[in-house]
Amino acid sequence: MTFTIVFLTAIIALIVSKIRTIVLRNNLDDVNEKRLLITGSLLILFFVTSATLPYPESLYWFIGLGVVFTGILLSFNVLKKEFKRFLKLRTKDKVVNVLFYSLFIVVTNIYL
């Protein structure tokens, strides 16, 4: 249980720091900032409840996909700006970003 708490704390810290970075980088207005915060809160809440409450596998994926699609709908404008920024990166930076977030998703699924 201690490892789960440490792992969840690291995931929450990463999500909060990424949200803060995105808000500052895009100079978001209040509405988009609140939408992004709601998206981050839903994601954090999903990770915490999936670690503390044992969901059946089908319900876990249903709730996870629901959180992801709700987050995409809430913060679509911000995601569009971030995707344009991603496309402007050098190829090496793109590959590093894709590999990092893919590894992050895989490790999160393994340990939670």
C-alpha atoms as a printed R data frame, in Angstrom:
    type eleno elety resid chain resno       x      y       z
1   ATOM     1    CA   MET     A     1   0.000  0.000   0.000
2   ATOM     2    CA   THR     A     2   2.895  2.362   0.691
3   ATOM     3    CA   PHE     A     3   4.200  1.928  -2.844
4   ATOM     4    CA   THR     A     4   0.744  2.747  -4.228
5   ATOM     5    CA   ILE     A     5   0.562  5.936  -2.170
6   ATOM     6    CA   VAL     A     6   4.016  7.029  -3.320
7   ATOM     7    CA   PHE     A     7   3.188  6.177  -6.934
8   ATOM     8    CA   LEU     A     8  -0.129  8.052  -6.779
9   ATOM     9    CA   THR     A     9   1.601 11.065  -5.236
10  ATOM    10    CA   ALA     A    10   4.102 11.104  -8.097
11  ATOM    11    CA   ILE     A    11   1.323 10.849 -10.694
12  ATOM    12    CA   ILE     A    12  -0.689 13.615  -9.032
13  ATOM    13    CA   ALA     A    13   2.389 15.850  -8.851
14  ATOM    14    CA   LEU     A    14   3.078 15.274 -12.551
15  ATOM    15    CA   ILE     A    15  -0.526 16.051 -13.526
16  ATOM    16    CA   VAL     A    16  -0.619 19.221 -11.414
17  ATOM    17    CA   SER     A    17   2.718 20.462 -12.766
18  ATOM    18    CA   LYS     A    18   1.645 19.770 -16.376
19  ATOM    19    CA   ILE     A    19  -1.636 21.638 -15.872
20  ATOM    20    CA   ARG     A    20   0.227 24.592 -14.363
21  ATOM    21    CA   THR     A    21   2.722 24.593 -17.240
22  ATOM    22    CA   ILE     A    22  -0.031 24.465 -19.862
23  ATOM    23    CA   VAL     A    23  -1.960 27.298 -18.189
24  ATOM    24    CA   LEU     A    24   1.116 29.515 -18.003
25  ATOM    25    CA   ARG     A    25   2.402 28.657 -21.494
26  ATOM    26    CA   ASN     A    26  -0.931 29.321 -23.252
27  ATOM    27    CA   ASN     A    27  -1.945 32.281 -21.059
28  ATOM    28    CA   LEU     A    28  -5.445 30.851 -20.685
29  ATOM    29    CA   ASP     A    29  -8.517 32.832 -19.752
30  ATOM    30    CA   ASP     A    30 -10.569 31.905 -16.680
31  ATOM    31    CA   VAL     A    31 -13.048 29.653 -18.495
32  ATOM    32    CA   ASN     A    32 -10.422 27.502 -20.216
33  ATOM    33    CA   GLU     A    33  -8.325 27.391 -17.051
34  ATOM    34    CA   LYS     A    34 -11.313 26.090 -15.050
35  ATOM    35    CA   ARG     A    35 -12.071 23.509 -17.726
36  ATOM    36    CA   LEU     A    36  -8.477 22.302 -17.668
37  ATOM    37    CA   LEU     A    37  -8.534 22.134 -13.859
38  ATOM    38    CA   ILE     A    38 -11.764 20.112 -13.952
39  ATOM    39    CA   THR     A    39 -10.173 17.737 -16.471
40  ATOM    40    CA   GLY     A    40  -7.111 17.302 -14.263
41  ATOM    41    CA   SER     A    41  -9.270 16.803 -11.181
42  ATOM    42    CA   LEU     A    42 -11.308 14.105 -12.932
43  ATOM    43    CA   LEU     A    43  -8.124 12.337 -13.972
44  ATOM    44    CA   ILE     A    44  -6.667 12.512 -10.456
45  ATOM    45    CA   LEU     A    45  -9.961 11.329  -8.949
46  ATOM    46    CA   PHE     A    46 -10.038  8.403 -11.365
47  ATOM    47    CA   PHE     A    47  -6.499  7.334 -10.434
48  ATOM    48    CA   VAL     A    48  -7.191  7.613  -6.703
49  ATOM    49    CA   THR     A    49 -10.472  5.697  -6.847
50  ATOM    50    CA   SER     A    50  -9.051  3.011  -9.120
51  ATOM    51    CA   ALA     A    51  -6.224  2.436  -6.642
52  ATOM    52    CA   THR     A    52  -8.459  2.407  -3.570
53  ATOM    53    CA   LEU     A    53 -11.629  0.762  -4.915
54  ATOM    54    CA   PRO     A    54 -11.316 -2.542  -6.764
55  ATOM    55    CA   TYR     A    55 -13.229 -2.074 -10.017
56  ATOM    56    CA   PRO     A    56 -14.033 -4.993 -12.307
57  ATOM    57    CA   GLU     A    57 -11.891 -4.818 -15.464
58  ATOM    58    CA   SER     A    58 -14.742 -3.820 -17.810
59  ATOM    59    CA   LEU     A    59 -15.975 -1.094 -15.449
60  ATOM    60    CA   TYR     A    60 -12.416  0.220 -15.028
61  ATOM    61    CA   TRP     A    61 -12.021  0.724 -18.787
62  ATOM    62    CA   PHE     A    62 -15.526  2.167 -19.142
63  ATOM    63    CA   ILE     A    63 -14.935  4.754 -16.413
64  ATOM    64    CA   GLY     A    64 -11.407  5.481 -17.685
65  ATOM    65    CA   LEU     A    65 -12.585  6.089 -21.234
66  ATOM    66    CA   GLY     A    66 -15.445  8.222 -19.927
67  ATOM    67    CA   VAL     A    67 -13.000 10.395 -17.979
68  ATOM    68    CA   VAL     A    68 -10.711 10.730 -21.011
69  ATOM    69    CA   PHE     A    69 -13.535 11.650 -23.419
70  ATOM    70    CA   THR     A    70 -15.033 14.106 -20.918
71  ATOM    71    CA   GLY     A    71 -11.617 15.691 -20.498
72  ATOM    72    CA   ILE     A    72 -11.165 15.971 -24.253
73  ATOM    73    CA   LEU     A    73 -14.567 17.608 -24.636
74  ATOM    74    CA   LEU     A    74 -13.923 20.049 -21.796
75  ATOM    75    CA   SER     A    75 -10.467 21.159 -22.887
76  ATOM    76    CA   PHE     A    76 -10.566 20.699 -26.657
77  ATOM    77    CA   ASN     A    77  -9.383 24.254 -27.421
78  ATOM    78    CA   VAL     A    78  -6.367 23.891 -25.162
79  ATOM    79    CA   LEU     A    79  -5.547 20.457 -26.578
80  ATOM    80    CA   LYS     A    80  -5.672 21.903 -30.080
81  ATOM    81    CA   LYS     A    81  -3.130 24.624 -29.123
82  ATOM    82    CA   GLU     A    82  -0.879 22.064 -27.441
83  ATOM    83    CA   PHE     A    83  -1.041 19.762 -30.473
84  ATOM    84    CA   LYS     A    84   0.004 22.620 -32.763
85  ATOM    85    CA   ARG     A    85   2.907 23.321 -30.405
86  ATOM    86    CA   PHE     A    86   3.813 19.636 -30.470
87  ATOM    87    CA   LEU     A    87   3.901 19.615 -34.271
88  ATOM    88    CA   LYS     A    88   6.352 22.541 -34.269
89  ATOM    89    CA   LEU     A    89   8.871 20.619 -32.138
90  ATOM    90    CA   ARG     A    90  11.966 19.019 -33.606
91  ATOM    91    CA   THR     A    91  11.682 15.334 -34.482
92  ATOM    92    CA   LYS     A    92  13.917 14.282 -31.586
93  ATOM    93    CA   ASP     A    93  11.707 16.143 -29.082
94  ATOM    94    CA   LYS     A    94   8.559 14.642 -30.604
95  ATOM    95    CA   VAL     A    95   9.945 11.128 -30.243
96  ATOM    96    CA   VAL     A    96  10.997 11.768 -26.645
97  ATOM    97    CA   ASN     A    97   7.533 13.131 -25.773
98  ATOM    98    CA   VAL     A    98   5.709 10.223 -27.406
99  ATOM    99    CA   LEU     A    99   7.949  7.643 -25.734
100 ATOM   100    CA   PHE     A   100   7.697  9.320 -22.313
101 ATOM   101    CA   TYR     A   101   3.904  9.540 -22.285
102 ATOM   102    CA   SER     A   102   3.506  6.039 -23.734
103 ATOM   103    CA   LEU     A   103   5.756  4.672 -21.000
104 ATOM   104    CA   PHE     A   104   3.846  6.709 -18.414
105 ATOM   105    CA   ILE     A   105   0.530  5.183 -19.525
106 ATOM   106    CA   VAL     A   106   1.940  1.636 -19.557
107 ATOM   107    CA   VAL     A   107   3.538  1.933 -16.117
108 ATOM   108    CA   THR     A   108   0.390  3.483 -14.675
109 ATOM   109    CA   ASN     A   109  -1.717  0.601 -16.012
110 ATOM   110    CA   ILE     A   110   0.712 -1.965 -14.620
111 ATOM   111    CA   TYR     A   111   0.965 -0.543 -11.108
112 ATOM   112    CA   LEU     A   112  -2.566  0.729 -10.625
